[in-house]
Each structure stands twice: as structure tokens, then as C-alpha cells.
């Protein structure tokens, strides 16, 4: 049998429902109660002809006004006359005290609730053309620092961060690590990047680019894919395409990422990138400086520019067409990228040059027709081909096999690689790599053992690579092992007087700063290289095609070759002379390295990228030319 609901219970239910709606509803009820008190008191005074003196008679509106004043000001009752009038106004005053105190309490609670809501970072962002970062990891700080530099020419720029992290904690960390923000505002919001509703908070459709961070957990790719799925499959998404840049850890997940992201998402496979950079930089002193110059926003950058006046010219003519910019390739109107194409390649209509320059405003055609090339200074040497090399790899993780496999592309037959590792599975993982040019040897030992390092005769190796242990070891402990090993190697180098070519890996960017020294051939590889790449692609996603070519073993790459391969030393010449000599070898010269400044950090370790071509320079036999070449 159904129980009947009484009127009293129904009224109580509806009243409680209105109260549950929050501060505004409570203020509404208090207002109604105030009006009720004022109206009742005014009515009593009018109908009862109550006044403060026998000669005065109050109309209803005057009586209501007196009641309102007494409700708002408790002190007004002290000046009242006549006991009937005092009695009515005392009731009004008591009611007013109750209402005002309740109102103050409600307003205070509502303000506290609003401040708490703001602290939680749930209010909607109304920015436009901002960089949106989804997720949080240690890579976020160098990414933001680079974007701030990129935005420095803008009067008003913004970065919006959405992460499953407390808003105040995010702001405190950012304030401590990035105090100087130039013209860029940083706005933090708390929420899940994988939640469609949370994405609505950060003006997703108004963002000029979106960076999806890989979280620091056991399966980061799943989070990245789900985040991109929440963006692209959002039922309220914009019709235009998004510009999404995302980090992935496992190559096997790239196909799934391509399915959910389509042509809207560009992926950076971080372990592969670090492996390639490690393999390449360990073999060429100064190459790490070149990569840093090209990847950060402080200094030269890579730009795309459409130049109609170049139509019909050959690529060789194009590389001479700019005095203060270095042309490195061509992007066709269909979007195909070619780095260091054949010199007789004809520049087509709506093709764009790929150029290294200080700024896009600095990409200006030269008016020169005579480049003052000193052909009598040209010099050529016979290519030596790939040499036998000895590599020492200390430590082991999942990138070890990739690095060794990458080295296969650069070393000559008969090369050797010695691996020192504490992990028992190192040999079995190494068996999966098909080595043709290198002979491998695994030593099961502690890489921090000084006696072991002394017995290895480390100075006899062409290259030394130190990797962090990532299995069953804390990040700080792994970095500590790497740091101790690195300090031992530096001490051996100082005591023997023999320079060592060392590339080390650091997992925590803070430890990279501690480990760095002012030597270009002692390079620290960390997640910073990934941060720089993500930052660059967030500004120009077309750069992915350029970087893919530069970091691949096939096609043209960056080399530092002996200056004697191109020109005679000791005589003054301009860079047009070097450019012409390199072009005859089907290469593009983009800079040089002065050996005398090799240990001077203030002079970029002697590396100069994109020099002004008409300036005179005198080379020595130890100097290098930075070129784009196929080998």
C-alpha cells in the first residue's frame, strides 16, 4: 500500500531542494524572509495606527520603510518612542539581525566555496591561439621554456596546461623553475586529458597547437592514445583539423596512434630518437652542439618559405641566393620534403625552400651576383670510407640494442663493441640484433668499479657510451650510477692526458645539469632532446619530415668533415668559397667548427651554424666544415 505524502512533507521537500541549489538560492530565501518581515511590520503599524507620537500617522509605505531601516540597522531601535512602536520594531530588528548574520555566513561560505573551486582549477579558459599541453611529466619544463622563447616576439601569448594534478602544485613548480616568462602567461587547470568534459575547460578548439605528454607510468602510450581519441572523436569538435604533437614510447603502438590521430597527430618516438642521437653524437665531436642549435629556439631555426622568384632556378643557384640564411632543402607544393637534393634539381612553382635562419624576417634574397669565390683554394681528398672502430658501452637498458643496431650504419667491417652490464639478460637481448660489421663482447660487471674501468684501457676506444639502468631501479639511483661512472672516466682522462669521446644518458633533467661540463665531446643525452623536438613540432609540424631525414641513417645527414676536404688552410676566404667546394661534392655546407674554440662554451665550442657568407675567415688544418651529405 502506497503511503500518502502530506502537504507539509511536500513543502519541506521542495524547500530542501531549493536550498541544495547553493548560495544564490539561500540568498533568495533570506530576501523573501526580509520582505515578509517588512511587509508584516508595515501592515501591523498601518492597521493598528501605531506611531511614535499621537500627532503622527504613518502610511503603509512609510511604515514599511521604517521597518526596513530597523531590519538593516539594529541601532535604530534606540531612538524609537512609544512602547507599541518599540515592541513592533524590536521584533523587526531581531529578525533583521538573524537575516543579516545568516546572509554574512552564506556569503562567506559561498566565497570560500568559489575560491576552493578556483583552486581546484575547474573554471573555463577563454584563451585563443594558445599552446595547449595535456598531461604532466619532467619534460614539461624545457618544453615551456622553449615555447616562451618562441613567443617572445608576440605581445601577448599563453600556454594552457591540463593535467591530473593539483593546480596550486603545478603553479608552485612552474614558479620555482620558470620565473621569467617574458610575454607568455601560463594557465593551469586540473582534470583528466582523457575526459571529453575536462577538455572543454581548456578551449581545445581555439588552441593553435596541442602537445600530448607521455605520463611517467608503466604504459604511457595507452594514455596518449586515449587522450588523442578524446580530442579527435569529441562530438563537439571543430570542423578544422587539430595540430597535435604527441610522444610515444613503443613503436608497436604507432599504428594504433595513426588510426586515432590520422593526419591531425604527429608522433615522436622518444626511445628511437635518443638511440639515433646517441649513436650519431658519440662518433662526431661537436655534432651535439649542432643538433642543439637546430632544435632549440635560442639562435638559428629551420623555416619554410615560398619564394616565387626562385622558380626555374636549380638547387645550386638557390643555395647561393641568400647571404644570411642557409638553404638545406626543398618542400614541393604537395608537401614532399627533400634535404640536399641533387644540385640540378629545378625549383618549381609554389615550391618552398627549407632554410636555416636567425628569424623568418631574416630570410632575404641577396642582391649579389659576384660571390668572390676563390677557386684556387679548392682542395679535395679521397673519401676514406667507413673505418674499423672500437666502442665501449657501459650500462644497459632497452635502448642499448637500438643504439648498437644504429651504429651498424656508420662503422666499418671488423669494428668491435664491448658491453659492460650488471644485467643477466643483456646477452640474450643482444642476440636479437643482427651484427654484420661489429663483433660484440659482454662483460658482466659493475660500471662504477674503478679497477674494472682501469683494466679496460678506456682510452683505446674511439667512442664511449654510458646508459642508465631502468629495470628494477629508481631513477635517482640509476642516474647516480651513471654519474659515478662518468666521473671516473673524466678522472682517467685527466690523469692520462688522453681526451675521451663520451656520450652519457641521464633520466632526470636536473641530474643532466649537474653532470654537464664545458666539453663538446662529453655530451649528456636526456629527455631534453625530446622536449626540444616536441616544442619545435608544436610550432611547425612540417619539421617532422626534415628531422626524420636528418636523424635517419639513409639519405643526407649532418657531418663535421675536415676542412682540408674542401679548401686550403691558412688563406682568408669567404663562406661562398666553402659552399661552392661542397656543392661540387654534392653536399651543402651550413657552417664550420673552429678547433681553437673547441672547449669554449661561450663560443658554442667553436661551432658556427649559418655564418654570413661574405665574411672572411681563415681556417686551420684542425677545423671542420659542417655539411649535409649522404656519407
C-alpha positions in Angstrom: 0.0 0.0 0.0 1.4 3.4 -1.0 2.0 5.9 1.7 0.3 9.3 1.1 2.6 12.3 1.1 1.2 15.2 3.1 1.3 18.8 2.1 3.6 19.7 4.9 6.1 17.0 3.8 5.8 18.1 0.2 6.5 21.7 1.1 9.5 20.6 3.2 10.9 18.5 0.3 10.6 21.4 -2.2 12.2 23.8 0.3 15.1 21.5 0.9 15.6 21.1 -2.9 15.9 24.8 -3.4 18.4 25.1 -0.5 20.5 22.5 -2.2 21.0 24.7 -5.2 23.6 26.7 -3.3 24.4 30.3 -2.3 22.1 32.1 -4.7 19.0 30.1 -3.6 19.7 30.7 0.1 20.1 34.5 -0.5 16.8 34.4 -2.4 15.0 32.8 0.6 16.6 35.3 3.0 15.4 38.2 0.8 11.9 36.8 0.8 12.0 36.5 4.6 13.2 40.1 4.9 10.4 41.3 2.6 7.9 39.3 4.6 9.1 40.8 7.9 9.0 44.3 6.5 5.5 43.9 4.9 4.1 42.3 8.1 5.5 45.0 10.3 4.3 47.7 8.0 0.9 46.2 7.9 0.7 46.0 11.7 1.8 49.6 12.1 -0.7 50.9 9.5 -3.7 48.9 10.5 -3.0 49.4 14.3 -2.3 53.1 13.7 0.9 52.7 15.7 3.2 55.7 15.7 6.0 57.3 17.8 3.7 60.2 18.8 0.0 60.8 18.9 0.2 63.6 16.3 1.9 61.5 13.6 0.3 58.8 11.5 2.4 56.5 9.2 1.2 55.4 5.8 2.0 51.8 4.8 5.0 52.8 2.6 6.4 54.9 5.4 5.9 52.2 7.9 7.5 49.6 5.6 10.5 51.9 5.0 10.9 52.3 8.8 10.7 48.6 9.2 13.4 48.1 6.5 15.7 50.6 8.2 15.3 48.8 11.5 16.0 45.5 9.9 19.2 46.7 8.4 20.4 48.8 11.4 20.0 47.3 14.9 21.0 50.6 16.5 18.0 52.4 15.1 15.7 51.0 17.7 17.4 53.1 20.4 15.8 56.3 19.1 12.2 54.9 18.9 9.4 56.3 21.1 6.2 54.7 22.2 6.0 51.2 23.6 3.8 49.8 20.9 6.1 51.1 18.1 9.2 50.0 20.1 7.7 46.5 20.5 7.0 46.1 16.8 10.4 47.5 15.7 12.2 45.3 18.3 10.7 42.2 16.5 11.8 43.6 13.2 15.3 44.3 14.5 15.7 40.8 15.9 14.5 39.4 12.6 17.0 41.7 10.8 19.9 40.5 13.0 19.0 36.9 12.2 18.8 37.6 8.5 21.9 39.7 8.2 24.0 37.3 10.2 22.7 34.4 8.1 23.5 36.4 4.9 27.0 37.1 6.0 27.6 33.4 6.8 26.1 32.4 3.5 28.2 34.9 1.5 31.4 33.8 3.4 30.7 30.2 2.7 29.9 30.9 -0.9 33.1 32.9 -1.4 35.1 30.1 0.3 33.5 27.6 -2.0 34.2 29.7 -5.1 37.8 30.2 -4.1 38.1 26.4 -3.4 36.6 25.8 -6.9 39.1 28.2 -8.5 41.9 26.5 -6.5 40.9 23.1 -8.0 41.3 24.6 -11.5 37.9 23.8 -12.9 36.9 27.2 -14.3 36.8 27.6 -18.1 39.7 29.1 -20.0 38.8 31.7 -22.6 42.2 31.9 -24.4 42.7 31.9 -28.2 45.7 30.8 -30.3 47.4 29.3 -27.2 49.6 26.3 -26.9 47.8 23.5 -25.0 49.8 21.0 -23.1 47.9 17.9 -22.0 49.5 15.8 -19.2 52.4 16.4 -16.9 56.0 15.0 -16.7 59.5 16.2 -16.2 59.8 17.2 -19.9 57.2 19.9 -19.4 59.7 22.5 -18.0 62.1 22.6 -21.0 59.1 22.5 -23.4 57.5 25.6 -21.7 60.9 27.3 -21.6 61.3 26.8 -25.4 57.8 28.0 -26.2 58.3 31.1 -24.1 61.4 31.9 -26.2 59.4 31.2 -29.4 56.6 33.6 -28.2 59.0 36.4 -27.2 58.2 38.4 -30.4 54.5 38.3 -29.5 52.9 41.0 -27.3 50.5 38.6 -25.6 50.9 34.8 -25.7 49.6 32.0 -23.5 50.3 28.4 -22.6 47.4 26.3 -21.1 48.1 23.1 -19.1 45.6 20.4 -18.3 46.8 17.6 -16.1 45.5 15.3 -13.4 47.5 17.2 -10.8 46.6 19.9 -8.2 46.5 23.3 -9.8 48.4 25.0 -6.9 51.1 22.3 -7.0 51.6 22.9 -10.8 51.8 26.6 -10.4 54.3 26.4 -7.5 56.6 24.1 -9.5 56.4 26.4 -12.6 57.0 29.5 -10.5 60.1 27.9 -9.0 61.6 26.6 -12.3 60.4 29.1 -14.8 60.3 32.5 -13.1 60.9 34.6 -16.3 58.0 34.2 -18.7 58.6 37.3 -20.9 55.3 37.9 -22.8 53.7 34.5 -22.1 51.1 33.7 -19.5 50.8 30.1 -18.1 47.4 28.9 -17.1 46.9 25.6 -15.2 43.8 23.6 -14.9 43.2 20.3 -13.1 41.5 17.5 -15.0 42.0 14.3 -17.0 43.2 14.8 -20.5 41.3 11.7 -21.4 38.0 13.1 -20.3 35.9 14.9 -23.0 34.2 17.1 -20.5 37.5 18.2 -18.9 38.9 19.1 -22.4 36.0 21.6 -22.8 37.5 23.6 -20.0 40.8 24.5 -21.8 39.4 25.9 -25.1 40.5 23.0 -27.1 39.1 24.2 -30.4 40.8 27.6 -30.0 44.4 26.2 -29.4 46.9 26.8 -32.2 48.7 23.5 -31.2 48.3 20.7 -28.7 51.2 18.8 -27.1 50.3 15.4 -25.5 52.8 14.4 -22.8 53.5 10.7 -22.2 53.0 10.2 -18.4 55.7 8.6 -16.2 54.0 5.3 -15.7 54.3 1.7 -16.9 52.1 2.0 -20.0 52.3 5.7 -21.2 51.3 5.0 -24.8 47.8 3.9 -23.8 47.2 7.3 -22.0 48.5 9.1 -25.1 46.2 7.2 -27.5 43.2 7.7 -25.3 43.9 11.4 -25.0 44.1 11.8 -28.7 41.0 9.8 -29.2 39.2 12.1 -26.8 40.3 15.1 -28.9 39.6 13.7 -32.4 36.3 11.9 -31.5 34.8 14.6 -29.4 31.2 15.0 -30.6 31.6 18.8 -30.2 34.9 19.1 -32.0 35.6 21.8 -34.6 35.4 21.1 -38.3 39.0 22.2 -38.9 41.9 19.9 -38.3 43.8 19.9 -35.0 47.6 20.4 -34.8 48.6 17.6 -32.3 52.1 16.6 -31.3 52.5 13.6 -29.1 55.3 11.5 -27.6 55.2 7.7 -27.9 57.4 5.1 -26.2 56.8 1.9 -28.2 57.0 1.6 -32.0 54.4 -1.2 -31.9 51.8 1.4 -30.8 52.4 3.8 -33.6 49.9 2.1 -35.9 47.2 2.5 -33.3 48.2 6.1 -32.8 47.9 6.7 -36.5 44.4 5.2 -36.6 43.1 7.6 -33.9 45.1 10.6 -34.9 45.0 10.4 -38.6 46.8 13.3 -40.3 46.0 15.5 -37.3 48.6 13.9 -35.0 52.4 13.9 -35.3 54.3 11.4 -33.1 57.8 11.5 -31.7 59.1 8.0 -30.8 61.4 9.0 -28.0 63.5 5.9 -27.4 64.3 5.7 -31.1 65.2 9.4 -31.3 67.5 9.1 -28.3 69.2 6.0 -29.7 69.8 7.7 -33.0 71.2 10.9 -31.4 73.4 8.8 -29.1 74.8 6.8 -32.0 75.5 9.8 -34.1 76.8 12.2 -31.5 79.2 9.7 -30.0 81.1 9.5 -33.3 81.4 13.2 -34.1 82.7 15.7 -31.6 80.6 18.9 -31.9 77.6 17.3 -33.6 75.6 17.5 -30.3 76.1 21.3 -30.4 74.8 21.4 -34.0 71.7 19.5 -33.0 71.0 21.7 -30.0 71.4 24.8 -32.2 68.8 23.5 -34.7 66.4 22.1 -32.1 66.1 25.0 -29.6 64.5 28.4 -30.2 67.5 30.4 -29.0 69.6 31.1 -32.1 69.0 29.7 -35.5 66.0 27.7 -36.5 64.7 25.9 -39.6 62.0 27.6 -41.6 59.9 27.0 -44.7 59.4 29.9 -47.2 57.7 30.1 -50.5 59.8 32.3 -52.9 58.2 32.8 -56.3 61.3 34.5 -57.8 63.2 31.2 -57.5 61.0 29.4 -60.0 63.1 27.7 -62.7 66.4 28.0 -60.8 68.5 25.0 -59.9 69.1 24.0 -56.3 72.7 25.0 -56.6 71.6 28.5 -57.6 69.2 28.6 -54.7 71.8 27.9 -52.0 73.8 30.9 -53.2 70.7 33.2 -53.3 70.8 34.0 -49.6 73.6 35.9 -47.8 72.5 35.4 -44.2 70.5 32.1 -44.5 71.5 28.6 -45.3 69.2 26.7 -47.7 69.2 23.0 -46.9 66.4 21.6 -49.0 63.1 21.9 -50.8 59.5 21.2 -50.0 57.3 20.7 -53.0 53.8 22.2 -53.3 52.5 18.6 -52.5 54.4 18.6 -49.2 57.2 16.2 -50.1 60.5 17.2 -48.4 63.9 16.7 -49.9 67.1 17.5 -47.9 70.2 18.2 -50.0 68.6 17.2 -53.3 70.7 16.9 -56.5 72.2 20.2 -57.4 70.5 20.3 -60.8 67.0 20.0 -59.1 64.8 22.7 -60.6 62.8 24.9 -58.2 59.1 24.6 -59.2 56.1 26.9 -58.8 54.9 27.1 -55.3 57.8 25.1 -54.0 59.2 26.2 -50.7 62.8 26.5 -49.6 63.8 24.8 -46.3 66.2 27.2 -44.7 68.3 27.8 -41.5 68.0 31.4 -40.4 68.0 33.6 -37.2 64.4 34.6 -37.8 61.8 34.4 -40.6 62.3 38.1 -41.2 66.0 37.5 -41.9 65.3 35.2 -44.9 66.1 37.8 -47.6 67.4 37.3 -51.1 70.8 38.7 -51.8 71.5 41.3 -54.4 74.9 39.8 -55.1 75.8 38.5 -58.5 79.6 38.1 -57.9 80.3 35.9 -54.9 84.1 36.3 -54.9 84.7 32.6 -54.9 88.4 31.6 -54.7 88.5 28.5 -56.9 92.3 28.4 -56.5 91.7 27.5 -52.8 89.6 24.4 -53.6 91.0 21.2 -52.3 89.8 17.7 -52.4 90.8 14.5 -50.7 89.8 10.9 -51.5 87.0 9.7 -49.2 88.4 7.2 -46.7 85.2 5.2 -46.4 84.0 3.6 -43.2 86.7 2.7 -40.7 87.0 0.0 -38.1 86.0 1.5 -34.7 86.0 0.4 -31.1 83.0 1.3 -29.0 82.6 0.8 -25.2 79.0 0.7 -23.9 78.7 0.9 -20.1 75.3 0.0 -18.6 72.2 -1.3 -20.3 68.6 -0.7 -21.0 66.0 -1.2 -23.7 67.8 1.4 -25.9 71.1 -0.5 -25.9 70.2 -2.9 -28.7 68.8 0.1 -30.8 72.0 2.1 -30.4 74.2 -0.9 -31.4 71.9 -1.5 -34.4 72.2 2.2 -35.4 76.0 2.0 -35.1 75.9 -0.7 -37.8 75.1 2.1 -40.3 78.3 4.1 -39.5 81.2 1.8 -38.6 83.4 -0.2 -41.0 83.6 -4.1 -41.1 85.7 -5.6 -38.3 84.6 -3.0 -35.7 84.2 -4.0 -32.1 81.8 -3.2 -29.3 82.3 -4.1 -25.7 79.3 -4.0 -23.3 79.7 -3.9 -19.5 76.5 -4.6 -17.7 75.2 -6.0 -14.4 72.0 -7.4 -16.1 72.0 -11.1 -16.9 69.6 -10.6 -19.9 72.0 -8.3 -21.8 73.5 -11.1 -23.9 70.1 -12.6 -24.8 68.8 -9.1 -25.9 72.0 -8.5 -27.9 71.4 -11.8 -29.7 68.3 -10.2 -31.3 70.5 -7.7 -33.1 71.9 -9.0 -36.3 75.5 -7.6 -36.3 77.4 -7.8 -39.6 80.1 -5.2 -39.1 80.7 -5.3 -35.4 81.9 -8.1 -33.0 80.4 -7.9 -29.6 81.7 -8.9 -26.2 79.7 -8.7 -22.9 81.3 -8.3 -19.5 79.1 -8.9 -16.5 80.4 -6.3 -14.0 79.7 -3.1 -12.1 80.2 0.0 -14.3 81.2 2.1 -11.2 84.1 -0.2 -10.3 87.2 1.9 -10.9 89.5 -1.1 -11.1 87.4 -2.5 -13.9 87.5 0.8 -15.8 91.3 1.0 -15.5 91.6 -2.6 -16.7 89.5 -1.9 -19.8 92.0 0.7 -21.1 89.2 3.1 -21.9 91.5 5.4 -23.9 91.9 2.8 -26.6 88.2 3.1 -27.5 87.0 5.5 -30.2 83.7 6.1 -28.5 82.3 5.5 -25.0 78.5 5.4 -24.3 77.0 5.2 -20.8 73.5 4.1 -20.4 71.2 4.2 -17.3 69.8 1.1 -15.8 66.0 1.4 -16.0 64.9 -2.1 -14.8 64.1 -2.5 -11.1 66.0 0.6 -10.2 64.9 4.1 -9.1 65.6 7.0 -11.5 67.8 8.8 -9.0 69.8 5.6 -8.2 70.2 4.9 -11.9 71.4 8.4 -12.6 73.8 8.2 -9.6 75.4 5.1 -11.1 75.8 6.8 -14.4 77.3 10.0 -12.8 79.8 8.0 -10.7 80.9 6.1 -13.8 81.2 9.4 -15.8 83.3 11.0 -13.0 85.7 8.0 -13.1 86.1 8.3 -16.8 86.8 12.0 -16.6 89.4 11.4 -13.9 91.0 8.8 -16.1 91.1 11.3 -19.0 92.6 14.0 -16.8 95.3 11.7 -15.4 96.3 10.1 -18.7 96.0 13.3 -20.7 94.0 11.5 -23.3 90.7 13.0 -24.5 87.8 10.6 -24.4 84.7 10.9 -26.5 81.8 10.2 -24.1 78.1 10.3 -24.5 76.1 9.7 -21.3 72.4 9.2 -20.7 70.6 10.9 -17.8 67.0 10.1 -16.9 66.3 13.2 -14.8 66.9 16.5 -16.4 68.1 18.0 -13.1 70.9 15.5 -13.0 71.9 16.4 -16.6 72.6 19.9 -15.4 74.8 18.5 -12.5 76.7 16.3 -14.9 77.4 18.7 -17.7 80.9 20.1 -18.2 82.3 22.6 -20.8 83.4 20.0 -23.3 81.5 19.3 -26.5 82.8 15.7 -26.8 81.4 14.9 -23.3 77.7 15.1 -24.1 74.7 14.3 -21.9 71.7 12.8 -23.6 68.4 13.2 -21.7 64.7 13.8 -22.2 65.6 17.4 -23.0 66.2 16.4 -26.7 62.6 15.0 -26.7 61.3 18.3 -25.2 63.1 20.4 -27.8 61.7 18.2 -30.6 58.1 18.5 -29.2 58.5 22.3 -28.9 59.7 22.7 -32.5 56.9 20.5 -33.9 54.3 22.4 -31.9 55.3 25.5 -33.9 55.8 23.8 -37.3 54.7 20.2 -37.7 56.2 20.1 -41.2 59.6 19.9 -39.5 58.9 16.2 -38.6 59.7 15.3 -42.2 63.0 17.3 -42.0 64.0 15.7 -38.7 63.1 12.2 -39.9 65.6 12.6 -42.8 68.4 14.2 -40.7 68.2 11.5 -38.0 67.9 8.5 -40.3 71.0 6.6 -41.5 69.7 6.7 -45.1 69.7 10.0 -47.0 71.5 13.2 -46.1 72.7 13.7 -42.6 74.8 16.3 -40.7 78.6 15.7 -40.7 81.6 17.6 -39.4 84.2 16.9 -42.0 87.9 18.0 -42.1 88.3 21.5 -43.7 91.1 20.1 -45.9 88.4 18.0 -47.8 87.2 21.3 -49.2 89.6 24.2 -49.1 93.3 25.0 -48.5 94.0 26.3 -45.0 95.9 29.4 -44.0 94.4 31.8 -46.6 91.5 34.2 -46.0 88.3 33.3 -47.8 84.5 33.9 -47.6 82.0 31.1 -46.9 80.8 31.2 -50.6 84.1 29.6 -51.4 83.4 26.7 -49.0 79.8 26.5 -50.2 80.9 26.1 -53.8 83.6 23.5 -53.0 81.0 21.4 -51.0 78.4 21.8 -53.8 80.9 20.2 -56.2 80.9 17.2 -53.9 77.0 17.2 -53.9 77.0 18.5 -50.4 75.6 21.6 -48.7 77.9 23.5 -46.3 75.9 25.1 -43.4 78.6 26.1 -41.0 82.0 25.3 -39.5 83.8 24.5 -36.3 86.9 26.3 -35.1 89.2 23.9 -33.2 90.8 26.7 -31.2 87.4 27.3 -29.5 86.5 23.6 -29.1 86.4 23.9 -25.3 84.9 27.4 -25.0 81.2 27.1 -24.0 80.7 30.8 -24.5 81.6 30.4 -28.2 79.4 27.3 -28.7 82.5 25.0 -28.6 83.7 26.6 -31.8 80.6 25.7 -33.8 79.1 28.3 -36.1 75.9 27.5 -37.9 74.6 29.7 -40.8 77.6 32.1 -41.0 77.3 35.3 -43.0 78.6 34.1 -46.4 80.6 37.2 -47.3 82.6 37.4 -44.1 86.2 36.4 -44.4 87.6 33.5 -42.4 91.0 31.8 -42.1 90.9 28.0 -41.4 93.5 25.8 -39.8 94.0 22.1 -40.5 92.2 21.0 -37.3 89.0 22.9 -38.2 85.8 21.2 -39.5 83.1 22.1 -42.1 79.5 21.3 -41.1 77.8 19.8 -44.1 74.7 17.9 -45.2 75.9 14.8 -47.1 74.9 11.3 -47.8 78.1 9.8 -46.3 
